[in-house]
Amino acid sequence: MAVAFDNGPLLAHPWLGQGAAAVRRGLGRALNLVFPPTCLACRKAVGEAGGLCPECWGAMRFIERPYCERLGTPFENDYGGELISAAAASDPPAYRRARAVARFEDGPARRLVHRLKYGDRIDLAEAMAGWMARAGAQLIAECDVIAAVPLHPTRLMMRQFNQAAILARHVAKKSGKPLVVQALRRVKATRSQVGLTRNDRAANVQGAFRADENAPIRGANVLLLDDVLTSGATVNAAARALLRGGAKNVDVLVFARVVTTA
């Protein structure tokens, strides 16, 4: 059965919350003396925990306007107004809009994604989700519920966590939007998408997802989260499943995306 997190206040009295925050700040300062904070991407010493060093910050290729309003891919030139790319016009996706924090290329964004996914550094998710919340502020404001691209149970058992679900949980907490934990199920154990062509990626995930019939998504604007968008095949297949399950619209928010010049 689908479950939604309650993102309401955790403490009944505001003064308790202020006291707890003061304690956390004090503990944080004490820990920084023992374990100096390091850059999330390269591990160089930084002044404050949870951020990037100046070099990594400068190397992050953030995606900002002007970009395709549908795919979220950046334009080389600013043509003015809200435009869609030729790719979006010729082959529109099932989802309505996609947004990403940065380009997924060699550099800090790629290192953060790989350390989260393959290095078991789930502590990075909170900072990454903060950037996602800013990049997807409009999508978050207009959504009714947040969902995550699921892993197949076999892969989840091997990895022990779903990085997309962890990011979604942090974004939901930051935004106050409800997180539908089981909006989607991955019913097909697909092979890895790495190394596959665009057409092979689409075929690989065809029929891989199914919306949970008990999930509260019927008539809802759903914001679907994942860590990386490459060809878009995975989020497209997941969005189709949500729409078949009764969602009104599906938007997509990821931490990083591949940007091709073709």
C-alpha positions in Angstrom: 0.0 0.0 0.0 1.3 3.5 -0.8 2.3 5.6 2.1 2.8 9.3 2.2 5.2 10.9 4.7 3.8 13.6 7.0 6.0 16.5 6.5 4.5 18.6 9.2 6.3 20.0 12.3 8.1 17.4 14.4 7.9 19.4 17.7 4.8 20.8 19.3 6.4 23.9 20.8 8.5 26.4 18.8 10.9 27.0 21.7 11.8 23.4 21.7 12.7 23.6 18.1 14.8 26.6 18.7 16.6 24.9 21.6 17.2 21.8 19.5 18.6 23.9 16.7 21.0 25.6 19.1 22.2 22.3 20.4 22.7 21.1 16.8 24.7 24.2 16.0 26.9 23.7 19.1 27.5 20.1 18.3 28.3 21.0 14.7 30.9 23.6 15.8 32.5 21.0 18.2 32.6 18.3 15.5 34.2 20.8 13.0 37.1 21.2 15.5 37.7 17.5 15.7 36.8 16.6 12.0 37.4 19.7 9.8 34.7 20.0 7.1 35.7 19.0 3.6 34.4 19.7 0.1 31.6 17.4 -0.9 33.2 16.7 -4.3 37.0 16.7 -3.8 37.4 16.5 0.0 39.6 19.5 0.3 39.2 21.5 3.5 36.5 24.1 3.5 35.2 26.6 6.0 31.8 25.1 6.4 30.4 21.6 6.1 27.9 20.7 3.4 29.4 22.8 0.6 31.9 22.9 -2.2 35.4 24.4 -2.3 35.9 27.4 -4.6 37.5 25.3 -7.3 34.7 22.7 -7.4 32.0 25.5 -7.2 33.6 27.2 -10.2 33.8 23.9 -12.1 30.1 23.0 -11.5 28.3 23.6 -14.8 25.0 24.7 -13.4 22.0 24.8 -15.8 20.3 28.1 -15.9 18.1 30.0 -18.3 17.9 30.2 -21.2 16.9 26.6 -21.6 14.2 24.5 -23.3 11.1 24.9 -21.2 10.1 21.2 -21.9 13.4 19.3 -21.6 15.4 21.8 -19.5 18.4 21.6 -21.8 20.4 24.8 -22.1 20.5 26.9 -25.2 23.8 28.3 -26.4 22.1 31.7 -27.1 19.4 33.7 -25.4 16.6 34.1 -27.9 14.2 35.7 -25.4 10.9 34.3 -24.1 10.0 30.8 -23.1 11.0 28.5 -26.0 11.2 24.8 -26.6 14.1 23.0 -28.4 13.8 21.3 -31.8 14.3 18.0 -29.9 11.3 18.6 -27.7 9.2 19.7 -30.7 10.1 16.7 -32.8 9.9 14.0 -30.1 8.0 15.3 -27.1 8.4 13.3 -23.9 5.6 11.8 -21.8 6.5 14.2 -19.0 5.6 17.8 -19.1 8.8 19.5 -18.0 12.3 18.5 -16.8 14.8 20.4 -14.7 18.3 19.7 -13.5 20.8 21.3 -11.3 23.9 20.8 -13.4 25.4 19.1 -16.5 26.5 15.5 -15.9 30.0 15.7 -17.2 33.5 15.0 -15.8 33.7 17.2 -12.8 32.0 17.9 -9.4 28.4 16.9 -10.5 29.5 13.5 -11.8 31.7 12.9 -8.7 28.8 13.7 -6.4 26.4 11.4 -8.2 28.9 8.5 -8.2 29.8 9.0 -4.6 26.1 8.9 -3.6 25.2 6.0 -5.8 28.3 3.8 -5.8 30.2 5.1 -2.7 27.3 4.7 -0.3 27.7 8.4 0.6 24.0 8.9 1.4 25.1 11.9 3.6 25.6 13.8 0.4 21.9 13.6 -0.5 20.8 16.5 1.8 23.0 19.1 0.1 22.3 17.7 -3.4 18.5 17.9 -2.6 19.0 21.5 -1.6 20.3 22.4 -5.0 17.5 20.4 -6.6 14.9 22.3 -4.6 16.2 25.5 -5.9 16.6 24.3 -9.5 13.1 22.9 -9.5 11.4 25.6 -7.4 8.6 26.2 -9.9 7.9 22.5 -10.4 7.8 21.9 -6.7 5.4 24.8 -6.1 3.0 23.4 -8.7 3.1 19.7 -7.8 0.7 17.9 -5.5 3.0 15.0 -4.6 6.6 13.9 -5.0 7.6 10.4 -6.2 10.9 8.7 -7.0 12.1 6.4 -9.8 12.1 3.0 -8.1 14.7 0.2 -8.3 13.8 -3.3 -9.0 13.6 -5.3 -5.7 16.6 -7.5 -6.8 18.8 -4.4 -7.4 17.5 -2.7 -4.2 18.5 -5.8 -2.3 22.0 -5.7 -3.7 22.5 -1.9 -3.3 20.5 -1.6 0.0 19.2 1.8 -0.8 17.6 3.8 -3.7 19.5 7.1 -4.2 16.5 8.6 -6.0 14.2 7.9 -3.1 16.7 9.4 -0.6 16.9 12.6 -2.7 13.1 12.7 -3.0 12.7 12.3 0.8 15.0 15.3 1.4 13.3 17.4 -1.3 9.9 16.6 0.3 11.1 17.6 3.7 12.5 20.9 2.5 9.4 21.8 0.5 6.7 20.4 2.7 5.2 18.5 -0.2 4.0 14.9 0.5 6.2 12.1 -0.6 4.4 9.1 -2.1 6.8 6.3 -1.2 5.3 3.6 -3.5 3.8 5.6 -6.3 5.6 3.4 -8.8 6.9 -0.2 -8.8 9.6 -1.5 -11.0 8.1 -4.7 -12.3 10.8 -5.6 -14.8 14.4 -6.3 -13.9 16.1 -4.3 -16.7 19.8 -4.4 -17.6 22.0 -1.4 -16.9 21.5 1.5 -19.2 25.2 2.2 -19.3 26.6 1.7 -22.8 23.3 1.3 -24.5 22.2 3.4 -27.5 19.2 5.8 -27.2 16.9 3.3 -28.9 18.2 0.4 -26.8 17.7 2.4 -23.6 14.0 3.0 -24.6 13.5 -0.6 -25.4 15.2 -1.7 -22.2 12.8 0.1 -19.9 9.6 -0.4 -21.9 7.0 -1.8 -19.6 9.4 -1.7 -16.6 7.2 0.5 -14.4 3.7 0.2 -13.0 1.8 2.7 -10.9 0.5 1.4 -7.6 -3.2 1.3 -7.8 -3.5 2.4 -4.1 -1.2 5.4 -4.6 -2.8 8.8 -4.1 -1.8 10.1 -7.6 -5.1 10.1 -9.5 -5.7 13.6 -10.8 -2.5 14.8 -9.1 0.4 16.8 -10.5 3.3 14.5 -9.7 6.9 15.5 -9.5 9.2 12.6 -10.3 12.8 12.6 -9.0 15.9 10.8 -10.0 19.6 11.4 -9.7 20.6 11.5 -13.4 18.9 12.0 -16.7 20.8 10.6 -19.6 18.7 9.9 -22.7 15.5 10.4 -20.7 14.3 6.9 -21.4 13.9 5.8 -17.8 12.0 8.9 -16.6 9.9 8.8 -19.8 8.8 5.2 -19.1 8.2 6.0 -15.4 6.1 9.1 -16.4 4.0 7.0 -18.8 3.2 4.6 -16.0 2.2 7.4 -13.7 -0.1 8.9 -16.3 -1.6 5.5 -17.0 -2.2 5.3 -13.3 -4.3 8.5 -13.3 -1.8 11.3 -12.7 -2.8 14.5 -14.3 0.7 15.7 -15.2 4.2 14.5 -14.5 7.3 16.8 -14.1 10.8 15.5 -13.7 13.6 16.9 -11.4 17.1 15.4 -11.3 20.4 16.5 -9.9 22.3 16.2 -13.2 21.6 15.6 -16.8 23.6 14.7 -19.9 23.6 17.6 -22.4 24.4 16.7 -26.0 25.1 19.1 -28.8 23.4 16.9 -31.4 
